[in-house]
Amino acid sequence: MKDSSVNPHFPAGAAPVKLYRNPKSGHCHRVQLMMSLLGVPYEPVDMDMAGGAHKAPEYLKISPFGQVPAIDDNGTTLSDSNAILTYLVRKYPDGHDWLPETPEAAAEVQRWLSVAAGQIASGPATARLATLFGAPVDRDAARAKAHCLFAVIDPLLQTRPFLAGSEVTIADIAAYSYIAHAPEGGVSLEAYPAIHAWLDRIEALAGFVAMARSPIPSDI
């Protein structure tokens, strides 16, 4: 549980936010990372996915689709990682504009949240799922999608420091985990220097917390 530099909007005496997670999931890590950056106290609850804990009736009351991550913020329950990011930055502002309100800036952030749920999920996340967990998906197609995605992102990051512009937003938090861990799915980042620099900028943020590394396959 994060217990230093507590967010000023977190109620005194309130229980930490429960984070139901798989510690190897990038979706779960993005929520953990956001809470750590915001200074929101949290308690990780590691789910026995193989044992079906995510399908238990009590958990389905929290996450109706039986997915992780989900949170229980002192009675407020929510699932879907990108929805949780939005909730956290609105509920616990820290003085930084994680989710801009102008139409143009808000739309740009939303576009990248869609990329996180789309091309990132079907590219580097799926390649990692196949490589680490043996998921029955087309690993080569997922790797190819990842490289197509990175070929778009890298030139963009040569023109601005963060995905949605000059300041870090929840767009970067939503995208970080699976891009940082793409090599675990057999997707090399060697050809993408601007992505490397962007990862370094995220990892330099105060409150950054890493996701545990997994082995990199030999056929990368």
C-alpha atoms as one frame of an Amber mdcrd trajectory, in Angstrom:
protein
   0.000   0.000   0.000   1.234   3.467  -0.837   1.201   5.480   2.379   3.496
   8.470   1.774   2.547  11.785   0.184  -1.130  10.953   0.525  -3.428  12.837
  -1.836  -5.045  15.793  -0.012  -8.474  14.799  -1.300  -8.280  11.306   0.202
 -10.455  11.304   3.347  -8.587  11.038   6.624  -9.228   7.673   8.233 -10.657
   6.122   5.061  -9.632   2.594   4.140  -7.193   2.222   1.252  -8.734   1.652
  -2.157  -8.892  -2.074  -2.853  -7.327  -2.925  -6.210  -8.397  -6.321  -7.502
  -5.693  -7.367  -9.904  -3.475  -9.852 -11.642   0.044  -8.543 -10.915   1.211
  -9.553 -14.411  -1.558  -7.611 -16.146  -0.734  -4.318 -17.805  -4.354  -3.262
 -17.442  -4.017  -3.665 -13.689  -0.631  -2.006 -13.592  -1.923   1.167 -15.241
  -4.415   1.571 -12.389  -1.780   0.850  -9.744   0.565   3.330 -11.410  -2.110
   6.032 -11.512  -2.935   5.608  -7.836   0.733   5.752  -6.929   1.282   8.911
  -8.973  -1.759  10.557  -7.379  -0.825   9.505  -3.856  -4.004   7.479  -3.381
  -3.543   4.757  -0.720  -4.369   1.344  -2.136  -4.409  -2.293  -1.102  -3.624
  -4.817  -3.860  -5.874  -7.874  -3.857  -4.269 -10.501  -6.086  -6.911 -12.621
  -7.781  -6.553 -16.371  -8.301  -7.511 -16.245 -11.963  -6.661 -19.896 -12.567
  -8.903 -20.832  -9.667 -11.778 -18.786 -11.050 -11.834 -16.091  -8.370 -12.809
 -13.537 -11.018 -16.001 -15.492 -11.722 -17.103 -15.811  -8.090 -20.563 -14.315
  -7.429 -19.221 -11.811  -4.896 -16.607 -10.538  -7.328 -19.127 -10.282 -10.158
 -20.992  -7.750  -8.028 -17.877  -5.565  -8.313 -16.881  -6.444 -11.879 -19.939
  -7.761 -13.772 -17.860  -9.018 -16.708 -15.507 -10.898 -14.396 -12.474  -8.882
 -15.422  -9.540  -7.305 -13.646  -8.755  -4.671 -12.668 -11.563  -3.475 -10.470
 -11.550  -1.173  -7.478 -13.567  -0.720  -4.321 -13.120   2.830  -3.098 -14.876
   2.693   0.260 -18.083   1.437  -1.311 -17.700   2.874  -4.804 -16.947  -0.053
  -7.100 -15.732   0.256 -10.661 -14.178  -1.943 -13.322 -12.458  -1.271 -16.675
  -8.973   0.170 -16.410  -9.517   3.283 -18.514 -12.757   4.113 -16.713 -10.901
   3.751 -13.418  -8.169   6.139 -14.584 -10.807   8.750 -15.382 -12.473   8.242
 -12.010  -9.218   8.519 -10.084  -8.009  11.769 -11.616 -11.423  13.376 -11.173
 -11.943  12.090  -7.610  -8.394  12.738  -6.427  -6.907  15.725  -8.276  -3.313
  16.518  -7.408  -2.862  19.834  -9.174  -1.763  18.307 -12.478  -4.073  18.296
 -15.506  -4.170  14.544 -16.117  -7.430  14.839 -18.070  -7.759  18.221 -19.790
 -11.196  19.751 -20.156 -10.890  21.768 -23.360 -12.666  20.003 -26.254  -9.507
  19.625 -28.320  -7.282  18.341 -25.522  -9.963  16.065 -24.068 -10.571  14.534
 -27.490  -6.853  13.935 -27.984  -6.639  12.079 -24.673  -9.756  10.076 -25.517
  -8.230   9.089 -28.852  -5.285   7.556 -27.036  -7.524   5.773 -24.551  -9.180
   4.223 -27.600  -5.751   3.230 -28.909  -4.989   1.611 -25.548  -8.217  -0.392
 -25.762  -7.710  -1.110 -29.461  -4.316  -1.280 -31.140  -2.318  -1.686 -27.931
  -4.621  -4.427 -26.658  -4.604  -6.305 -29.973  -0.899  -5.708 -30.631   1.724
  -5.752 -27.866  -0.688  -6.873 -25.148  -1.903  -9.844 -27.194   1.633 -10.789
 -28.244   2.639 -10.833 -24.583  -0.464 -12.832 -23.669   0.460 -15.474 -26.232
   4.130 -15.614 -25.287   3.837 -15.576 -21.496   0.578 -17.421 -20.988   0.176
 -19.525 -24.124  -3.089 -17.875 -25.096  -4.583 -19.379 -28.288  -4.139 -16.280
 -30.435  -2.097 -15.463 -33.537   1.157 -14.380 -31.934   2.839 -13.382 -35.191
  -0.108 -11.232 -36.244  -0.103  -9.536 -32.848   3.620  -8.834 -33.108   3.116
  -7.359 -36.577   0.313  -5.142 -35.263   2.590  -3.962 -32.471   5.305  -2.910
 -34.896   2.756  -1.112 -37.091   1.570   0.757 -34.008   5.071   1.656 -32.855
   5.928   2.877 -36.358   3.188   5.481 -35.888   3.915   6.362 -32.258   7.686
   6.781 -32.561   7.615   9.627 -35.133   4.880  11.339 -33.129   7.011  11.239
 -29.992   9.824  12.872 -31.922   7.630  15.985 -32.114   6.250  16.112 -28.561
   7.210  14.624 -25.199   3.934  12.862 -24.424   1.240  11.146 -26.437  -1.403
  13.851 -26.155   0.909  16.858 -26.181   3.386  18.724 -24.023   2.177  17.374
 -20.666   1.718  13.865 -19.310  -1.923  12.722 -19.173  -3.865   9.558 -18.492
  -3.253   8.741 -22.167   0.371   8.007 -21.302  -0.560   6.003 -18.223  -3.004
   3.885 -20.237  -0.386   3.181 -22.896   2.745   2.744 -20.803   2.587  -0.762
 -19.349   2.142  -2.861 -22.473   4.559  -0.762 -24.502   7.227  -0.943 -21.789
   6.767  -4.709 -21.581   6.421  -5.331 -25.322   9.734  -7.269 -25.452   8.145
  -9.908 -23.203   5.818 -10.606 -26.125   8.683 -10.834 -28.582   8.320  -7.256
 -29.827  11.660  -5.459 -29.828  11.783  -1.733 -29.097  15.283  -1.313 -30.504
  14.084   0.531 -33.621  12.060   3.099 -31.669  14.341   5.593 -29.887  11.590
   8.146 -29.264   9.501   5.494 -27.535  12.493   4.655 -25.346  12.832   8.322
 -24.394   9.101   8.525 -23.623   9.321   5.462 -21.380  12.186   7.135 -19.528
  10.047  10.234 -18.982   7.198   8.181 -17.527   9.566   6.249 -15.276  11.032
   9.523 -13.977   7.653  10.732 -12.656   7.430  11.130  -8.885   5.545   8.148
  -7.515   6.311   5.862 -10.455   5.923   2.177  -9.631   7.117  -0.546 -11.984
   5.376  -3.713 -13.069   7.327  -6.906 -12.389   9.382  -8.019 -15.360   8.872
 -11.366 -17.068  11.360 -13.287 -19.233  12.004 -12.026 -22.760  11.656 -14.784
 -25.383  14.702 -15.829 -27.383  12.964 -15.282 -30.736  12.497 -11.532 -30.273
